[in-house]
């Protein structure tokens, strides 16, 4: 008894796991996990963080370097009637080669130098702010991409559910026709109906089998499309969990407008970084090592030096004023895009709500009609069993009910698509 209970529990758990595997939330999460665009933006954010550390080293940390040079500049000396190869000729008037007054025959240099930028903390903050805003742009792109993935995957999921409902619908009507086929066969054997009535049922049954096959093919295609969107390597046939999307409350300020605010902030940050070139740059530097031009006195030419350097751009043709004017113009464009989006999005959401209200009313009316058709078909079924109604009349009623049912399924899917669209823009 205990073993049986454990087996039942395991079966229930496995069933729950299989059901969860084909839930909408799992497809959305898998699509996000496999999205190369999301991965790229996340990597870009990490790269920007590392770039901030590099900029901190450039603007605030000392730079240490080694300089080493060896220069050989021999000349042909003609002294006392002899031509010899020398580095420093004794007679400065009689030799062929570079002027010894400029190179002294060679250069021997090995110097370790250090340079420390001074008063650069404020400059680093400016460039770091630009990088941080760039990171915020990437993070916002991650949010936008994730939100886009949710909508696209949900739309595809709804298409699959629509096909699946059509499959269920065709199976139900095929079963109904097969049941009536058996009944008509009995009535033909009792000479209450004609053989042509059975032929009509067979033709209609074949049509619905073809429709069922078409719906199954469409479901497989849309299911594979869902796997493609989610990055899932799976070609198996399985059913999806049903969903019932609901409208989300109005969020007020749209998260979509964040991108326009970040664009404006990034423009200002670019301008601030550009204007750094007009601030004075002060460096402290020091060198220690060897610098010599004569190998014979090499051991006496070790030394040190230190000092300060100043660089200050005083005038470059009013470039700073021009870039400020350019930035102001671009900021106006960003603001105009934001206002236009807010207006369009308000109209777009209202349009979706109006369309959704209309389709809900039609769905409710259609649902009432379908219930009436169910009653009518049940009555016709009883009349057909007694030979009180023709097969043609019965089939016409079945066809009308099927057409209405297909329309009802389509309206249900469109209703879910509209809700998904509204929730996408109401964010």
Secondary structure, 3 states (H helix, E strand, C coil): CHHHHHHHHHHHHHHHHHHHHCCHHHHHHHHHHHCHHHHHHHHHHHHHHHHHHHHHHHHHCCEEEEEEEEEECCEEEEECCEEEEECCCCCCCCEECCCHHHHCCEEEEEEEEEEEEECCHHHHHHHHHHHHHHHHHHHHHHHHHHHHHHHHHHHHHHHHHHHHHHHHHHHHHHHHHHHHHHHHHHHHHCCCCCHHHHHHHHHHHHHHHHHHHHHHHHHHHHHHHHHHHHCCCCCCCCCCCCCCCCCCCCCCCCHHHHHHHHHHHHHHHHHHHHHHHHCCEEEEEEEEEEEECCHHHHHHCEEEEEEEEEECCCCCCCHHHHHHHHHHHHHHHHHHHHHHHHHHHHHHHHHHHHHHHHHHHHHHHHHHHHHHHHHHHHHHHHHHHCCCCCHHHHHHHHHHHHHHHHHHHHHHHHHHHHHHHHHHHCC
